[in-house]
């Protein structure tokens, strides 16, 4: 039986695509292996969002090409965003690749694998806006954690972003289909369901004529018993009063929201073509804080965008201090071919971008230190994610921490704890973004 290995790069949305392809290959009779060294076929599911992600994708393909020369690997299949966006360049510059699948052709992964084994090149770029959404998958996360992609594509048309070029227009999956998938995930033991899309807050507008994320959440909580449901990638201009009320009153919808604001200066937001300006962002944050006691907010911002002045940057730094986001990330502007911002005149050189990034990240860390220190001495509910055998300590997360991107809680326990268990932990210490404590049992 032919062994196939996978390298999945980029975001959690790409990871879901990888999981669907894994299931397709398994059902087609291929043997899946987590060890690239023993794989005869290696699939690289690429990211192509910004320059650093593109370079990472290319580096991984070149690393696999070395395995093709020196190891057991015989064939390389490249899929995903980089392939979709730069199909001609990839074919020309990376001849080591034996098959290419665009984002609309991922369902053909088994056909591609069979073709390369016959010594044939396989290339497929079907229409990304008519391809099937969803599909059965093999989870690659911990058994109690899953991501569920509720929509594909994006209609926002931010001037810096290539996602609409790569993934096409936004297409929502139906509530019925998502409820069915959630039930299947619950049967597999999932305790935390993370809802994802390019813009989750826009969910349902294309299907139902209105923002329907709150309705989806209600259906998921009515039809399953999954204890934790988390919202990622909510845009501030589409966070409805109905959604806020659902978060306030639904005990299984975590009081956590990821809101990528990108900036706070109206000058920059306008040039970014962000929907809603500074006043709307401030009002949304204020409303969430007031109406949902205990809510935890995560955001991401961009520095060095063309036209960003020192005053704009200072305004952003002040807002990060003022808003007190519990979790915070930043990245520097990357000129992406095909986007409107690629034609803008850059006003910040690479060193200035990096300096602003460093200042902003330090600002976020300082804010976090005050927030996290307040948790010392308190008891928090932790979802155990595993046990670190080297450090001899359990680790997990509270409702305030999304998997992969936020902090962890490390804790000792005098009783055995399994992954997926909920444990009460008394916090004894704070280390940057992480907490350290001990489990408490009644």
Rosetta blueprint (number, residue, H / E / L):
1 X L
2 X L
3 X E
4 X E
5 X E
6 X E
7 X E
8 X E
9 X L
10 X L
11 X L
12 X H
13 X H
14 X H
15 X H
16 X H
17 X H
18 X H
19 X H
20 X H
21 X H
22 X H
23 X H
24 X H
25 X H
26 X H
27 X H
28 X L
29 X L
30 X L
31 X E
32 X E
33 X L
34 X L
35 X L
36 X H
37 X H
38 X H
39 X L
40 X L
41 X E
42 X E
43 X E
44 X E
45 X E
46 X E
47 X L
48 X L
49 X L
50 X L
51 X H
52 X H
53 X H
54 X H
55 X H
56 X H
57 X H
58 X H
59 X H
60 X H
61 X H
62 X H
63 X H
64 X H
65 X H
66 X H
67 X H
68 X H
69 X H
70 X H
71 X L
72 X L
73 X L
74 X L
75 X E
76 X E
77 X E
78 X E
79 X E
80 X E
81 X H
82 X H
83 X H
84 X H
85 X H
86 X L
87 X H
88 X H
89 X H
90 X H
91 X H
92 X H
93 X H
94 X L
95 X L
96 X L
97 X L
98 X L
99 X E
100 X E
101 X E
102 X L
103 X L
104 X L
105 X L
106 X H
107 X H
108 X H
109 X H
110 X H
111 X H
112 X H
113 X H
114 X H
115 X H
116 X H
117 X H
118 X L
119 X L
120 X L
121 X L
122 X E
123 X E
124 X E
125 X L
126 X L
127 X L
128 X L
129 X L
130 X L
131 X L
132 X L
133 X L
134 X L
135 X L
136 X L
137 X L
138 X L
139 X L
140 X L
141 X L
142 X L
143 X L
144 X L
145 X E
146 X E
147 X E
148 X E
149 X E
150 X L
151 X E
152 X E
153 X L
154 X L
155 X L
156 X L
157 X L
158 X L
159 X L
160 X L
161 X L
162 X L
163 X H
164 X H
165 X H
166 X H
167 X H
168 X L
169 X L
170 X L
171 X E
172 X E
173 X L
174 X L
175 X H
176 X H
177 X H
178 X H
179 X H
180 X H
181 X H
182 X H
183 X H
184 X H
185 X H
186 X H
187 X H
188 X L
189 X L
190 X L
191 X L
192 X E
193 X E
194 X E
195 X E
196 X E
197 X L
198 X L
199 X L
200 X H
201 X H
202 X H
203 X L
204 X L
205 X H
206 X H
207 X H
208 X H
209 X L
210 X L
211 X L
212 X L
213 X H
214 X H
215 X H
216 X H
217 X H
218 X H
219 X H
220 X H
221 X H
222 X H
223 X H
224 X L
225 X L
226 X L
227 X L
228 X E
229 X E
230 X E
231 X E
232 X L
233 X L
234 X L
235 X L
236 X H
237 X H
238 X H
239 X L
240 X L
241 X H
242 X H
243 X H
244 X H
245 X H
246 X H
247 X H
248 X H
249 X H
250 X L
251 X L
252 X L
253 X E
254 X E
255 X E
256 X E
257 X E
258 X E
259 X L
260 X L
261 X L
262 X E
263 X L
264 X L
265 X L
266 X H
267 X H
268 X H
269 X H
270 X H
271 X H
272 X H
273 X L
274 X L
275 X L
276 X L
277 X L
278 X H
279 X H
280 X H
281 X H
282 X H
283 X H
284 X H
285 X H
286 X H
287 X H
288 X H
289 X H
290 X H
291 X H
292 X L
293 X L
294 X L
295 X L
296 X E
297 X E
298 X E
299 X E
300 X E
301 X E
302 X E
303 X E
304 X L
305 X L
306 X L
307 X L
308 X L
309 X L
310 X H
311 X H
312 X H
313 X H
314 X H
315 X H
316 X H
317 X H
318 X H
319 X H
320 X H
321 X H
322 X H
323 X H
324 X L
325 X L
326 X L
327 X E
328 X E
329 X E
330 X E
331 X E
332 X E
333 X L
334 X L
335 X L
336 X L
337 X L
338 X L
339 X L
340 X H
341 X H
342 X H
343 X H
344 X L
345 X L
346 X L
347 X L
348 X L
349 X L
350 X H
351 X H
352 X H
353 X H
354 X H
355 X H
356 X H
357 X H
358 X H
359 X H
360 X H
361 X H
362 X H
363 X H
364 X H
365 X H
366 X H
367 X H
368 X H
369 X H
370 X H
371 X H
372 X H
373 X H
374 X L
375 X L
376 X L
377 X L
378 X L
379 X E
380 X E
381 X E
382 X E
383 X E
384 X E
385 X E
386 X E
387 X E
388 X E
389 X L
390 X L
391 X L
392 X L
393 X E
394 X E
395 X E
396 X E
397 X E
398 X L
399 X L
400 X L
401 X L
402 X L
403 X L
404 X L
405 X L
406 X L
407 X L
408 X L
409 X E
410 X E
411 X E
412 X E
413 X L
414 X L
415 X L
416 X L
417 X L
418 X L
419 X L
420 X L
421 X L
422 X E
423 X E
424 X E
425 X E
426 X E
427 X E
428 X E
429 X E
430 X E
431 X E
432 X L
433 X L
434 X E
435 X E
436 X E
437 X E
438 X E
439 X E
440 X E
441 X L
442 X L
